Each structure stands twice: as structure tokens, then as C-alpha cells.
Amino acid sequence: YSTHIEGTKLTLAQSKKILTGKTVTGINKDDRQELLNYKEAMDFVSEYLGKKSDITENFF
């Protein structure tokens, strides 16, 4: 539900469908893109942390 902080209106069920590549109709395309951007950012952080790298100011 972190994307709700940004104002998206997607439900959990809609989010799950989008993240598994399914088409969801009747939603705001900006909300969909916000979710996909959020996932990409979380994947990046997870990959970075998996390398056991320190999070420094340069990371951000």
C-alpha cells in the first residue's frame, strides 16, 4: 500500500494483476505506471543490497 501515499487508487487485487503482467481495465494509466516504477525501484534496491554493498550518499 505504499503507492497509496503517492495518491494511487489501485486496489491490492489490481496491483497484483498488473505486477503479474495481466491487463486491468478501468484504471488510471498514471496509477499503473506509478506502480511499475515503484516495483522497478524496489527491485533495484533489492539487487543492490544483495551485493552486500553499503548504502552511501552516492547510492541516492
mmCIF file of the N, C-alpha and C atoms, coordinates in Angstrom:
data_MODEL
# 
_entry.id   MODEL 
# 
loop_
_atom_site.group_PDB 
_atom_site.id 
_atom_site.type_symbol 
_atom_site.label_atom_id 
_atom_site.label_alt_id 
_atom_site.label_comp_id 
_atom_site.label_asym_id 
_atom_site.label_entity_id 
_atom_site.label_seq_id 
_atom_site.pdbx_PDB_ins_code 
_atom_site.Cartn_x 
_atom_site.Cartn_y 
_atom_site.Cartn_z 
_atom_site.occupancy 
_atom_site.B_iso_or_equiv 
_atom_site.pdbx_formal_charge 
_atom_site.auth_seq_id 
_atom_site.auth_comp_id 
_atom_site.auth_asym_id 
_atom_site.auth_atom_id 
_atom_site.pdbx_PDB_model_num 
ATOM 1   N N  . TYR A 1 1  ? 0.797   -1.207  0.000   1.00 0.00 ? 1  TYR A N  1 
ATOM 2   C CA . TYR A 1 1  ? 0.000   0.000   0.000   1.00 0.00 ? 1  TYR A CA 1 
ATOM 3   C C  . TYR A 1 1  ? 0.839   1.271   0.000   1.00 0.00 ? 1  TYR A C  1 
ATOM 4   N N  . SER A 1 2  ? 2.119   1.136   -0.170  1.00 0.00 ? 2  SER A N  1 
ATOM 5   C CA . SER A 1 2  ? 2.988   2.314   -0.182  1.00 0.00 ? 2  SER A CA 1 
ATOM 6   C C  . SER A 1 2  ? 2.633   3.276   -1.301  1.00 0.00 ? 2  SER A C  1 
ATOM 7   N N  . THR A 1 3  ? 2.125   2.763   -2.399  1.00 0.00 ? 3  THR A N  1 
ATOM 8   C CA . THR A 1 3  ? 1.787   3.663   -3.505  1.00 0.00 ? 3  THR A CA 1 
ATOM 9   C C  . THR A 1 3  ? 0.576   4.531   -3.176  1.00 0.00 ? 3  THR A C  1 
ATOM 10  N N  . HIS A 1 4  ? -0.221  4.143   -2.185  1.00 0.00 ? 4  HIS A N  1 
ATOM 11  C CA . HIS A 1 4  ? -1.361  4.971   -1.787  1.00 0.00 ? 4  HIS A CA 1 
ATOM 12  C C  . HIS A 1 4  ? -0.887  6.296   -1.215  1.00 0.00 ? 4  HIS A C  1 
ATOM 13  N N  . ILE A 1 5  ? 0.306   6.310   -0.622  1.00 0.00 ? 5  ILE A N  1 
ATOM 14  C CA . ILE A 1 5  ? 0.875   7.553   -0.111  1.00 0.00 ? 5  ILE A CA 1 
ATOM 15  C C  . ILE A 1 5  ? 1.028   8.551   -1.256  1.00 0.00 ? 5  ILE A C  1 
ATOM 16  N N  . GLU A 1 6  ? 1.337   8.032   -2.429  1.00 0.00 ? 6  GLU A N  1 
ATOM 17  C CA . GLU A 1 6  ? 1.508   8.876   -3.609  1.00 0.00 ? 6  GLU A CA 1 
ATOM 18  C C  . GLU A 1 6  ? 0.173   9.225   -4.263  1.00 0.00 ? 6  GLU A C  1 
ATOM 19  N N  . GLY A 1 7  ? -0.908  8.676   -3.745  1.00 0.00 ? 7  GLY A N  1 
ATOM 20  C CA . GLY A 1 7  ? -2.234  9.022   -4.249  1.00 0.00 ? 7  GLY A CA 1 
ATOM 21  C C  . GLY A 1 7  ? -2.830  8.069   -5.265  1.00 0.00 ? 7  GLY A C  1 
ATOM 22  N N  . THR A 1 8  ? -2.209  6.915   -5.492  1.00 0.00 ? 8  THR A N  1 
ATOM 23  C CA . THR A 1 8  ? -2.794  5.982   -6.451  1.00 0.00 ? 8  THR A CA 1 
ATOM 24  C C  . THR A 1 8  ? -4.070  5.373   -5.885  1.00 0.00 ? 8  THR A C  1 
ATOM 25  N N  . LYS A 1 9  ? -4.938  4.992   -6.768  1.00 0.00 ? 9  LYS A N  1 
ATOM 26  C CA . LYS A 1 9  ? -6.240  4.438   -6.376  1.00 0.00 ? 9  LYS A CA 1 
ATOM 27  C C  . LYS A 1 9  ? -6.337  2.934   -6.615  1.00 0.00 ? 9  LYS A C  1 
ATOM 28  N N  . LEU A 1 10 ? -5.235  2.296   -6.966  1.00 0.00 ? 10 LEU A N  1 
ATOM 29  C CA . LEU A 1 10 ? -5.263  0.865   -7.255  1.00 0.00 ? 10 LEU A CA 1 
ATOM 30  C C  . LEU A 1 10 ? -5.553  0.053   -5.998  1.00 0.00 ? 10 LEU A C  1 
ATOM 31  N N  . THR A 1 11 ? -6.341  -0.992  -6.172  1.00 0.00 ? 11 THR A N  1 
ATOM 32  C CA . THR A 1 11 ? -6.573  -1.921  -5.073  1.00 0.00 ? 11 THR A CA 1 
ATOM 33  C C  . THR A 1 11 ? -5.427  -2.931  -5.039  1.00 0.00 ? 11 THR A C  1 
ATOM 34  N N  . LEU A 1 12 ? -5.356  -3.686  -3.977  1.00 0.00 ? 12 LEU A N  1 
ATOM 35  C CA . LEU A 1 12 ? -4.339  -4.726  -3.877  1.00 0.00 ? 12 LEU A CA 1 
ATOM 36  C C  . LEU A 1 12 ? -4.517  -5.751  -4.994  1.00 0.00 ? 12 LEU A C  1 
ATOM 37  N N  . ALA A 1 13 ? -5.751  -6.132  -5.265  1.00 0.00 ? 13 ALA A N  1 
ATOM 38  C CA . ALA A 1 13 ? -6.023  -7.110  -6.328  1.00 0.00 ? 13 ALA A CA 1 
ATOM 39  C C  . ALA A 1 13 ? -5.593  -6.573  -7.693  1.00 0.00 ? 13 ALA A C  1 
ATOM 40  N N  . GLN A 1 14 ? -5.888  -5.312  -7.966  1.00 0.00 ? 14 GLN A N  1 
ATOM 41  C CA . GLN A 1 14 ? -5.472  -4.715  -9.233  1.00 0.00 ? 14 GLN A CA 1 
ATOM 42  C C  . GLN A 1 14 ? -3.949  -4.675  -9.334  1.00 0.00 ? 14 GLN A C  1 
ATOM 43  N N  . SER A 1 15 ? -3.312  -4.308  -8.239  1.00 0.00 ? 15 SER A N  1 
ATOM 44  C CA . SER A 1 15 ? -1.846  -4.233  -8.221  1.00 0.00 ? 15 SER A CA 1 
ATOM 45  C C  . SER A 1 15 ? -1.224  -5.588  -8.498  1.00 0.00 ? 15 SER A C  1 
ATOM 46  N N  . LYS A 1 16 ? -1.756  -6.622  -7.876  1.00 0.00 ? 16 LYS A N  1 
ATOM 47  C CA . LYS A 1 16 ? -1.229  -7.970  -8.100  1.00 0.00 ? 16 LYS A CA 1 
ATOM 48  C C  . LYS A 1 16 ? -1.360  -8.370  -9.566  1.00 0.00 ? 16 LYS A C  1 
ATOM 49  N N  . LYS A 1 17 ? -2.498  -8.058  -10.164 1.00 0.00 ? 17 LYS A N  1 
ATOM 50  C CA . LYS A 1 17 ? -2.702  -8.393  -11.577 1.00 0.00 ? 17 LYS A CA 1 
ATOM 51  C C  . LYS A 1 17 ? -1.700  -7.666  -12.463 1.00 0.00 ? 17 LYS A C  1 
ATOM 52  N N  . ILE A 1 18 ? -1.520  -6.386  -12.214 1.00 0.00 ? 18 ILE A N  1 
ATOM 53  C CA . ILE A 1 18 ? -0.585  -5.598  -13.016 1.00 0.00 ? 18 ILE A CA 1 
ATOM 54  C C  . ILE A 1 18 ? 0.827   -6.148  -12.876 1.00 0.00 ? 18 ILE A C  1 
ATOM 55  N N  . LEU A 1 19 ? 1.228   -6.468  -11.655 1.00 0.00 ? 19 LEU A N  1 
ATOM 56  C CA . LEU A 1 19 ? 2.588   -6.945  -11.411 1.00 0.00 ? 19 LEU A CA 1 
ATOM 57  C C  . LEU A 1 19 ? 2.841   -8.338  -11.972 1.00 0.00 ? 19 LEU A C  1 
ATOM 58  N N  . THR A 1 20 ? 1.776   -9.070  -12.268 1.00 0.00 ? 20 THR A N  1 
ATOM 59  C CA . THR A 1 20 ? 1.943   -10.382 -12.895 1.00 0.00 ? 20 THR A CA 1 
ATOM 60  C C  . THR A 1 20 ? 1.719   -10.314 -14.404 1.00 0.00 ? 20 THR A C  1 
ATOM 61  N N  . GLY A 1 21 ? 1.619   -9.084  -14.935 1.00 0.00 ? 21 GLY A N  1 
ATOM 62  C CA . GLY A 1 21 ? 1.530   -8.899  -16.377 1.00 0.00 ? 21 GLY A CA 1 
ATOM 63  C C  . GLY A 1 21 ? 0.137   -8.970  -16.961 1.00 0.00 ? 21 GLY A C  1 
ATOM 64  N N  . LYS A 1 22 ? -0.873  -9.045  -16.115 1.00 0.00 ? 22 LYS A N  1 
ATOM 65  C CA . LYS A 1 22 ? -2.245  -9.110  -16.613 1.00 0.00 ? 22 LYS A CA 1 
ATOM 66  C C  . LYS A 1 22 ? -2.770  -7.709  -16.903 1.00 0.00 ? 22 LYS A C  1 
ATOM 67  N N  . THR A 1 23 ? -3.735  -7.631  -17.790 1.00 0.00 ? 23 THR A N  1 
ATOM 68  C CA . THR A 1 23 ? -4.360  -6.365  -18.145 1.00 0.00 ? 23 THR A CA 1 
ATOM 69  C C  . THR A 1 23 ? -5.470  -6.050  -17.158 1.00 0.00 ? 23 THR A C  1 
ATOM 70  N N  . VAL A 1 24 ? -5.471  -4.821  -16.685 1.00 0.00 ? 24 VAL A N  1 
ATOM 71  C CA . VAL A 1 24 ? -6.527  -4.353  -15.793 1.00 0.00 ? 24 VAL A CA 1 
ATOM 72  C C  . VAL A 1 24 ? -7.179  -3.155  -16.478 1.00 0.00 ? 24 VAL A C  1 
ATOM 73  N N  . THR A 1 25 ? -8.472  -3.250  -16.700 1.00 0.00 ? 25 THR A N  1 
ATOM 74  C CA . THR A 1 25 ? -9.184  -2.169  -17.380 1.00 0.00 ? 25 THR A CA 1 
ATOM 75  C C  . THR A 1 25 ? -9.809  -1.221  -16.361 1.00 0.00 ? 25 THR A C  1 
ATOM 76  N N  . GLY A 1 26 ? -10.089 -0.021  -16.822 1.00 0.00 ? 26 GLY A N  1 
ATOM 77  C CA . GLY A 1 26 ? -10.796 0.946   -15.994 1.00 0.00 ? 26 GLY A CA 1 
ATOM 78  C C  . GLY A 1 26 ? -9.951  1.607   -14.920 1.00 0.00 ? 26 GLY A C  1 
ATOM 79  N N  . ILE A 1 27 ? -8.639  1.580   -15.088 1.00 0.00 ? 27 ILE A N  1 
ATOM 80  C CA . ILE A 1 27 ? -7.767  2.217   -14.102 1.00 0.00 ? 27 ILE A CA 1 
ATOM 81  C C  . ILE A 1 27 ? -7.044  3.395   -14.746 1.00 0.00 ? 27 ILE A C  1 
ATOM 82  N N  . ASN A 1 28 ? -6.560  4.271   -13.912 1.00 0.00 ? 28 ASN A N  1 
ATOM 83  C CA . ASN A 1 28 ? -5.792  5.417   -14.376 1.00 0.00 ? 28 ASN A CA 1 
ATOM 84  C C  . ASN A 1 28 ? -4.420  4.940   -14.835 1.00 0.00 ? 28 ASN A C  1 
ATOM 85  N N  . LYS A 1 29 ? -4.028  5.311   -16.046 1.00 0.00 ? 29 LYS A N  1 
ATOM 86  C CA . LYS A 1 29 ? -2.747  4.841   -16.581 1.00 0.00 ? 29 LYS A CA 1 
ATOM 87  C C  . LYS A 1 29 ? -1.570  5.379   -15.772 1.00 0.00 ? 29 LYS A C  1 
ATOM 88  N N  . ASP A 1 30 ? -1.726  6.552   -15.163 1.00 0.00 ? 30 ASP A N  1 
ATOM 89  C CA . ASP A 1 30 ? -0.657  7.086   -14.314 1.00 0.00 ? 30 ASP A CA 1 
ATOM 90  C C  . ASP A 1 30 ? -0.488  6.243   -13.050 1.00 0.00 ? 30 ASP A C  1 
ATOM 91  N N  . ASP A 1 31 ? -1.598  5.740   -12.497 1.00 0.00 ? 31 ASP A N  1 
ATOM 92  C CA . ASP A 1 31 ? -1.521  4.859   -11.329 1.00 0.00 ? 31 ASP A CA 1 
ATOM 93  C C  . ASP A 1 31 ? -0.782  3.574   -11.683 1.00 0.00 ? 31 ASP A C  1 
ATOM 94  N N  . ARG A 1 32 ? -1.078  3.039   -12.860 1.00 0.00 ? 32 ARG A N  1 
ATOM 95  C CA . ARG A 1 32 ? -0.400  1.817   -13.321 1.00 0.00 ? 32 ARG A CA 1 
ATOM 96  C C  . ARG A 1 32 ? 1.098   2.069   -13.446 1.00 0.00 ? 32 ARG A C  1 
ATOM 97  N N  . GLN A 1 33 ? 1.459   3.176   -14.072 1.00 0.00 ? 33 GLN A N  1 
ATOM 98  C CA . GLN A 1 33 ? 2.875   3.481   -14.267 1.00 0.00 ? 33 GLN A CA 1 
ATOM 99  C C  . GLN A 1 33 ? 3.572   3.726   -12.933 1.00 0.00 ? 33 GLN A C  1 
ATOM 100 N N  . GLU A 1 34 ? 2.891   4.381   -12.004 1.00 0.00 ? 34 GLU A N  1 
ATOM 101 C CA . GLU A 1 34 ? 3.453   4.609   -10.669 1.00 0.00 ? 34 GLU A CA 1 
ATOM 102 C C  . GLU A 1 34 ? 3.792   3.281   -9.995  1.00 0.00 ? 34 GLU A C  1 
ATOM 103 N N  . LEU A 1 35 ? 2.894   2.318   -10.106 1.00 0.00 ? 35 LEU A N  1 
ATOM 104 C CA . LEU A 1 35 ? 3.130   1.001   -9.524  1.00 0.00 ? 35 LEU A CA 1 
ATOM 105 C C  . LEU A 1 35 ? 4.329   0.320   -10.171 1.00 0.00 ? 35 LEU A C  1 
ATOM 106 N N  . LEU A 1 36 ? 4.405   0.365   -11.483 1.00 0.00 ? 36 LEU A N  1 
ATOM 107 C CA . LEU A 1 36 ? 5.520   -0.271  -12.188 1.00 0.00 ? 36 LEU A CA 1 
ATOM 108 C C  . LEU A 1 36 ? 6.848   0.411   -11.861 1.00 0.00 ? 36 LEU A C  1 
ATOM 109 N N  . ASN A 1 37 ? 6.835   1.731   -11.731 1.00 0.00 ? 37 ASN A N  1 
ATOM 110 C CA . ASN A 1 37 ? 8.049   2.455   -11.343 1.00 0.00 ? 37 ASN A CA 1 
ATOM 111 C C  . ASN A 1 37 ? 8.476   2.074   -9.926  1.00 0.00 ? 37 ASN A C  1 
ATOM 112 N N  . TYR A 1 38 ? 7.510   1.948   -9.033  1.00 0.00 ? 38 TYR A N  1 
ATOM 113 C CA . TYR A 1 38 ? 7.780   1.560   -7.651  1.00 0.00 ? 38 TYR A CA 1 
ATOM 114 C C  . TYR A 1 38 ? 8.423   0.175   -7.610  1.00 0.00 ? 38 TYR A C  1 
ATOM 115 N N  . LYS A 1 39 ? 7.877   -0.757  -8.384  1.00 0.00 ? 39 LYS A N  1 
ATOM 116 C CA . LYS A 1 39 ? 8.436   -2.107  -8.423  1.00 0.00 ? 39 LYS A CA 1 
ATOM 117 C C  . LYS A 1 39 ? 9.864   -2.087  -8.955  1.00 0.00 ? 39 LYS A C  1 
ATOM 118 N N  . GLU A 1 40 ? 10.098  -1.312  -10.000 1.00 0.00 ? 40 GLU A N  1 
ATOM 119 C CA . GLU A 1 40 ? 11.440  -1.222  -10.569 1.00 0.00 ? 40 GLU A CA 1 
ATOM 120 C C  . GLU A 1 40 ? 12.430  -0.677  -9.537  1.00 0.00 ? 40 GLU A C  1 
ATOM 121 N N  . ALA A 1 41 ? 12.015  0.326   -8.786  1.00 0.00 ? 41 ALA A N  1 
ATOM 122 C CA . ALA A 1 41 ? 12.879  0.892   -7.750  1.00 0.00 ? 41 ALA A CA 1 
ATOM 123 C C  . ALA A 1 41 ? 13.155  -0.128  -6.649  1.00 0.00 ? 41 ALA A C  1 
ATOM 124 N N  . MET A 1 42 ? 12.142  -0.875  -6.243  1.00 0.00 ? 42 MET A N  1 
ATOM 125 C CA . MET A 1 42 ? 12.324  -1.877  -5.185  1.00 0.00 ? 42 MET A CA 1 
ATOM 126 C C  . MET A 1 42 ? 13.225  -3.006  -5.671  1.00 0.00 ? 42 MET A C  1 
ATOM 127 N N  . ASP A 1 43 ? 13.077  -3.408  -6.924  1.00 0.00 ? 43 ASP A N  1 
ATOM 128 C CA . ASP A 1 43 ? 13.950  -4.439  -7.497  1.00 0.00 ? 43 ASP A CA 1 
ATOM 129 C C  . ASP A 1 43 ? 15.398  -3.966  -7.522  1.00 0.00 ? 43 ASP A C  1 
ATOM 130 N N  . PHE A 1 44 ? 15.609  -2.700  -7.872  1.00 0.00 ? 44 PHE A N  1 
ATOM 131 C CA . PHE A 1 44 ? 16.952  -2.135  -7.912  1.00 0.00 ? 44 PHE A CA 1 
ATOM 132 C C  . PHE A 1 44 ? 17.588  -2.159  -6.527  1.00 0.00 ? 44 PHE A C  1 
ATOM 133 N N  . VAL A 1 45 ? 16.850  -1.718  -5.524  1.00 0.00 ? 45 VAL A N  1 
ATOM 134 C CA . VAL A 1 45 ? 17.370  -1.696  -4.153  1.00 0.00 ? 45 VAL A CA 1 
ATOM 135 C C  . VAL A 1 45 ? 17.654  -3.113  -3.678  1.00 0.00 ? 45 VAL A C  1 
ATOM 136 N N  . SER A 1 46 ? 16.760  -4.042  -3.959  1.00 0.00 ? 46 SER A N  1 
ATOM 137 C CA . SER A 1 46 ? 16.970  -5.434  -3.550  1.00 0.00 ? 46 SER A CA 1 
ATOM 138 C C  . SER A 1 46 ? 18.222  -6.014  -4.185  1.00 0.00 ? 46 SER A C  1 
ATOM 139 N N  . GLU A 1 47 ? 18.421  -5.737  -5.464  1.00 0.00 ? 47 GLU A N  1 
ATOM 140 C CA . GLU A 1 47 ? 19.611  -6.229  -6.155  1.00 0.00 ? 47 GLU A CA 1 
ATOM 141 C C  . GLU A 1 47 ? 20.869  -5.599  -5.561  1.00 0.00 ? 47 GLU A C  1 
ATOM 142 N N  . TYR A 1 48 ? 20.817  -4.322  -5.303  1.00 0.00 ? 48 TYR A N  1 
ATOM 143 C CA . TYR A 1 48 ? 21.960  -3.598  -4.740  1.00 0.00 ? 48 TYR A CA 1 
ATOM 144 C C  . TYR A 1 48 ? 22.320  -4.156  -3.369  1.00 0.00 ? 48 TYR A C  1 
ATOM 145 N N  . LEU A 1 49 ? 21.323  -4.363  -2.534  1.00 0.00 ? 49 LEU A N  1 
ATOM 146 C CA . LEU A 1 49 ? 21.572  -4.886  -1.191  1.00 0.00 ? 49 LEU A CA 1 
ATOM 147 C C  . LEU A 1 49 ? 22.053  -6.323  -1.234  1.00 0.00 ? 49 LEU A C  1 
ATOM 148 N N  . GLY A 1 50 ? 21.646  -7.063  -2.254  1.00 0.00 ? 50 GLY A N  1 
ATOM 149 C CA . GLY A 1 50 ? 22.093  -8.440  -2.416  1.00 0.00 ? 50 GLY A CA 1 
ATOM 150 C C  . GLY A 1 50 ? 23.577  -8.538  -2.682  1.00 0.00 ? 50 GLY A C  1 
ATOM 151 N N  . LYS A 1 51 ? 24.156  -7.453  -3.145  1.00 0.00 ? 51 LYS A N  1 
ATOM 152 C CA . LYS A 1 51 ? 25.599  -7.420  -3.397  1.00 0.00 ? 51 LYS A CA 1 
ATOM 153 C C  . LYS A 1 51 ? 26.378  -7.063  -2.134  1.00 0.00 ? 51 LYS A C  1 
ATOM 154 N N  . LYS A 1 52 ? 25.668  -6.902  -1.041  1.00 0.00 ? 52 LYS A N  1 
ATOM 155 C CA . LYS A 1 52 ? 26.266  -6.552  0.251   1.00 0.00 ? 52 LYS A CA 1 
ATOM 156 C C  . LYS A 1 52 ? 27.018  -5.224  0.188   1.00 0.00 ? 52 LYS A C  1 
ATOM 157 N N  . SER A 1 53 ? 26.538  -4.330  -0.637  1.00 0.00 ? 53 SER A N  1 
ATOM 158 C CA . SER A 1 53 ? 27.151  -3.015  -0.758  1.00 0.00 ? 53 SER A CA 1 
ATOM 159 C C  . SER A 1 53 ? 26.577  -2.078  0.296   1.00 0.00 ? 53 SER A C  1 
ATOM 160 N N  . ASP A 1 54 ? 27.399  -1.153  0.738   1.00 0.00 ? 54 ASP A N  1 
ATOM 161 C CA . ASP A 1 54 ? 26.928  -0.153  1.684   1.00 0.00 ? 54 ASP A CA 1 
ATOM 162 C C  . ASP A 1 54 ? 26.037  0.851   0.967   1.00 0.00 ? 54 ASP A C  1 
ATOM 163 N N  . ILE A 1 55 ? 25.033  1.320   1.671   1.00 0.00 ? 55 ILE A N  1 
ATOM 164 C CA . ILE A 1 55 ? 24.211  2.390   1.125   1.00 0.00 ? 55 ILE A CA 1 
ATOM 165 C C  . ILE A 1 55 ? 24.864  3.700   1.540   1.00 0.00 ? 55 ILE A C  1 
ATOM 166 N N  . THR A 1 56 ? 25.327  4.424   0.556   1.00 0.00 ? 56 THR A N  1 
ATOM 167 C CA . THR A 1 56 ? 26.007  5.690   0.799   1.00 0.00 ? 56 THR A CA 1 
ATOM 168 C C  . THR A 1 56 ? 25.219  6.820   0.154   1.00 0.00 ? 56 THR A C  1 
ATOM 169 N N  . GLU A 1 57 ? 25.674  8.026   0.355   1.00 0.00 ? 57 GLU A N  1 
ATOM 170 C CA . GLU A 1 57 ? 25.031  9.183   -0.256  1.00 0.00 ? 57 GLU A CA 1 
ATOM 171 C C  . GLU A 1 57 ? 25.042  9.063   -1.777  1.00 0.00 ? 57 GLU A C  1 
ATOM 172 N N  . ASN A 1 58 ? 26.093  8.489   -2.327  1.00 0.00 ? 58 ASN A N  1 
ATOM 173 C CA . ASN A 1 58 ? 26.190  8.318   -3.778  1.00 0.00 ? 58 ASN A CA 1 
ATOM 174 C C  . ASN A 1 58 ? 25.134  7.363   -4.322  1.00 0.00 ? 58 ASN A C  1 
ATOM 175 N N  . PHE A 1 59 ? 24.688  6.431   -3.494  1.00 0.00 ? 59 PHE A N  1 
ATOM 176 C CA . PHE A 1 59 ? 23.641  5.497   -3.901  1.00 0.00 ? 59 PHE A CA 1 
ATOM 177 C C  . PHE A 1 59 ? 22.385  6.254   -4.326  1.00 0.00 ? 59 PHE A C  1 
ATOM 178 N N  . PHE A 1 60 ? 22.081  7.298   -3.558  1.00 0.00 ? 60 PHE A N  1 
ATOM 179 C CA . PHE A 1 60 ? 20.866  8.062   -3.822  1.00 0.00 ? 60 PHE A CA 1 
ATOM 180 C C  . PHE A 1 60 ? 21.094  9.088   -4.889  1.00 0.00 ? 60 PHE A C  1 
# 
